[in-house]
Amino acid sequence: MLLILSVSFFTLLNVFAFSHAHEWNVELLYSLGENDFIPFGNVVVEKQNDGNYTGKFTSERPLADLLKSLTDAAANPKDVNYKMRVGNAFSLNSLKAFSHSNFGHLIELTIDQISRKVLSVTHYPNHNKSPNGELQIDVRVKQIREISGPETTSYLQRIEEEKRARQHGATQDNRSFLQKYWMYFVPVILFMSILNKSPKTAFSTSARLSASSAEVSRILEEKILGQASQINLEETGRVLSIGDGIARVYGLKNIQAEEMVEFDSGMKGMALNLEPDNVGVVVFGNDKVIKEGDVVKRTGSIVDVGVGEALLGRVVDALGNPIDGKGPISFSKRSRVEVKAPGIIPRVGVREPMLTGVKAVDSLVPIGRGQRELIIGDRQTGKTAIAIDTIINQKRFNSSTEEKKKLYCIYVAIGQKRSTVAQIVKRLTDTDAMKYTIIVSATASDAAPLQFLAPYSGAAMGEFFRDNGKHALIIYDDLSKQAVAYRQMSLLLRRPPGREAYPGDVFYLHSRLLERAAKMNETHGGGSMTALPIIETQAGDVSAYIPTNVISITDGQIFLETELFYKGVRPAINVGLSVSRVGSAAQTKSMKQVAGSMKLELAQYREVAAFAQFGSDLDASTQQLLNRGVRLTELLKQGQYVPMAIEEQVAVIYAGVKGHLDKIDPSQITRFEREFLAHIRAHEQELLKVIREEGQLTTATDDKLKNLVTSFLGGFKA
């Protein structure tokens, strides 16, 4: 039937070539048997100034429904009638011969020996969807053979002659077959070239087509179904300029902010600047593969990453692609990297401890599940070590069968060396901690947009656990480098700079990220996501722009000092500047009982120690404070990658704060701790179990601890 429609349409197009009208609107109708005629589309033919013609076919019916009807009609061409209704008065009279004509007979007379002659045709399919949902396909006919001479006066006249010959069996026509019917072959060739899409398709002039009506129907159906499956509506633009990881793109009028785009080379990017005449796109990779004039197409999706437990034990990039060589990851779900943080109502206060295994942290600046605790300090002061120790310490909880006790970890490496990330992966693998950990890596060699995006991708992965009633810990190492990457992008996008050349929304950059850490109420699953952001300071300057921003966003900070680090106090935590605003509510009662006064004693010790070096005469209370402070400082020292269980911490700190170690030389404190822990692990497991399960020191437990420490010190040789 489509062959028939092509004959009728393009024959009509050639008839119009003789008319002086510039536009014709033709309504196409068909009927099956005696049924009423049904409209299935319209053709608008327009004559251009250069003498060429443009034909536009539109249909208000759904494409699949229309194609099925036309295919069914083509299967029985003898039972199908076609007619055209022309809305142009100039053509109406001249087209009377077409009305109620059965074009199926006309095709049957000529289908056995068709000689296909190719004209020079170029067509540009431009698929658009109009507001009312119509599918429009524009076809440009570049050249139409002119008809001249007395023997080719009119198509209509020839059709009338053929009809009379069939009806009366009379008129003898001595013209050759090609002379009689070549004008009808042109539309068929034009239509087939449109279906093939390729403007270079050519057929031999000696080709012959021999097919039955059923074969024609089958071929038409294959062509129609094959063509329909390839229809794909895309909005594209072109690269105006490219450089420094920023592409200026023209033509993407309907693009959304933070939508992913794809370049000709396969490189991905994200739209950040939506300007009146162009779009600023940040490129997720090497911009050397992108050239000026390259086509850019919308993906229609905001940047998202795969989430789920399938990520555990894997190393991925900022877009969630595996980079550990262990093969692809099958995601059950994907999530946008940028989502709104939970509101006020779904949250509850921090009330469950998030134990790090670091004595100085769990006793002095306790952290709760759902809290945001900043780790801040100069480079090489042990910030990452505290974070990795915290991940390793969760092994004791993740080996439990209770899901509520487990804590899944996400470590986001931003702007670090690849060798550093490799060392962290090896350390976590050696300690069997990778099985509950995800590492998101955007190293220093990665593009700035990936370093900017990595924390949000990690947060999306952590939110999967939080929103499913589980608990997650996410470490951002570090947000200073993310801010630098964002500053680089913003300046290249010509956004106005502010303090320290950072853009005005750099506070929002971090606040919207850290607000996603939360403890949810039971109605929303009771899950949590704890955040440990890391900030690197310059020469201990905590009053710089980014450090003060993040300090104001978080629920406390652990401040590490270079001076303490080089003195051998590791972790090098400055007790006076470190604080946990909400973590004390989540601290275990047993730790509160033994460490309640320790922070005050240490702060007083630091204050007095600064003046003690200038005077030799000290009163007894001051001397006692100095002695206790030195020993507590030694007691809080801890090696890297050896986190300690909370019940063991309670036992060791109890010995220090109760004065049992005041007579031991400070240099022997570390040895005392090592031997004391070995003793209670070997002989006092029941006492450790009571402290762990009861969560507090009862009078009986306190007495047992006191007797244990006293008896051990009796046999300890300093």
Number of C-alpha atoms within 10 A of each C-alpha: 24 21 21 18 18 20 24 20 22 21 20 21 22 19 17 20 19 11 11 9 14 13 18 21 18 22 18 22 18 19 17 17 12 9 10 11 17 13 18 16 15 19 19 17 21 19 18 11 8 7 11 14 22 17 20 15 18 16 18 15 15 11 12 11 9 14 17 14 12 19 19 14 20 24 19 16 21 16 14 21 22 23 24 24 18 19 14 13 10 14 19 13 10 11 15 14 15 18 12 15 17 17 21 20 12 16 17 14 10 16 17 13 14 19 22 22 18 18 15 13 18 18 17 14 13 11 15 16 12 9 7 7 12 15 17 17 16 16 18 15 17 15 13 16 11 8 15 9 6 7 8 13 11 13 16 17 12 14 15 13 15 15 16 13 14 11 9 8 10 10 11 7 11 8 9 8 13 14 11 13 16 15 19 21 22 22 25 25 21 21 17 15 20 18 12 12 14 12 13 10 12 14 12 10 10 9 11 13 10 11 14 11 16 13 12 17 23 15 11 19 21 12 15 18 14 12 13 13 8 8 9 9 10 12 17 19 21 21 21 16 16 20 16 15 22 22 27 22 25 21 18 20 15 10 20 17 14 19 18 24 25 17 21 15 12 11 16 18 26 24 25 19 19 18 11 8 11 19 25 22 28 31 27 22 17 13 17 10 11 22 18 14 15 16 18 26 20 21 16 14 13 18 20 19 21 22 25 18 15 13 22 17 21 23 24 22 24 29 21 23 16 19 14 15 9 9 10 10 15 11 14 10 10 15 18 16 23 18 14 10 15 14 11 9 9 15 19 15 17 23 19 19 19 23 26 24 24 27 25 23 21 26 25 26 24 28 32 26 26 29 32 31 30 27 27 27 27 19 17 13 22 21 26 18 16 21 23 20 20 23 28 25 22 25 19 13 16 18 12 11 9 9 13 14 16 19 25 26 29 27 24 31 29 29 26 18 14 15 10 12 21 12 11 19 20 14 16 20 15 10 13 14 24 24 17 24 28 26 27 28 30 29 23 17 12 18 21 27 24 27 30 25 22 27 32 27 27 29 26 25 28 28 28 22 22 27 17 13 21 21 27 27 29 28 29 28 25 23 26 20 21 26 20 19 21 23 23 19 23 22 14 15 19 10 14 11 14 12 11 10 13 21 20 15 13 20 18 12 17 21 17 16 18 25 17 26 26 27 29 25 16 12 9 15 15 19 24 32 28 28 29 26 26 25 24 23 18 11 11 17 13 18 11 13 14 23 22 13 16 24 19 13 19 21 18 24 23 27 23 27 24 19 13 15 16 11 9 11 18 21 24 24 28 20 19 15 13 19 21 22 17 20 27 21 18 19 24 21 16 21 24 20 13 22 20 15 12 19 17 13 18 23 16 16 23 18 13 16 17 9 9 15 8 8 7 7 9 10 8 9 9 16 16 13 17 21 18 24 24 18 24 25 18 20 23 23 19 18 11 14 20 13 22 17 18 22 19 19 21 25 25 21 20 22 22 23 21 12 13 14 22 19 11 15 12 19 12 15 21 16 13 21 17 11 13 20 17 12 14 18 14 9 11 14 11 11 17 20 12 15 21 18 9 13 16 20 21 13 9 9 16 15 11 14 21 17 12 18 18 14 11 16 17 8 8 13 9 12
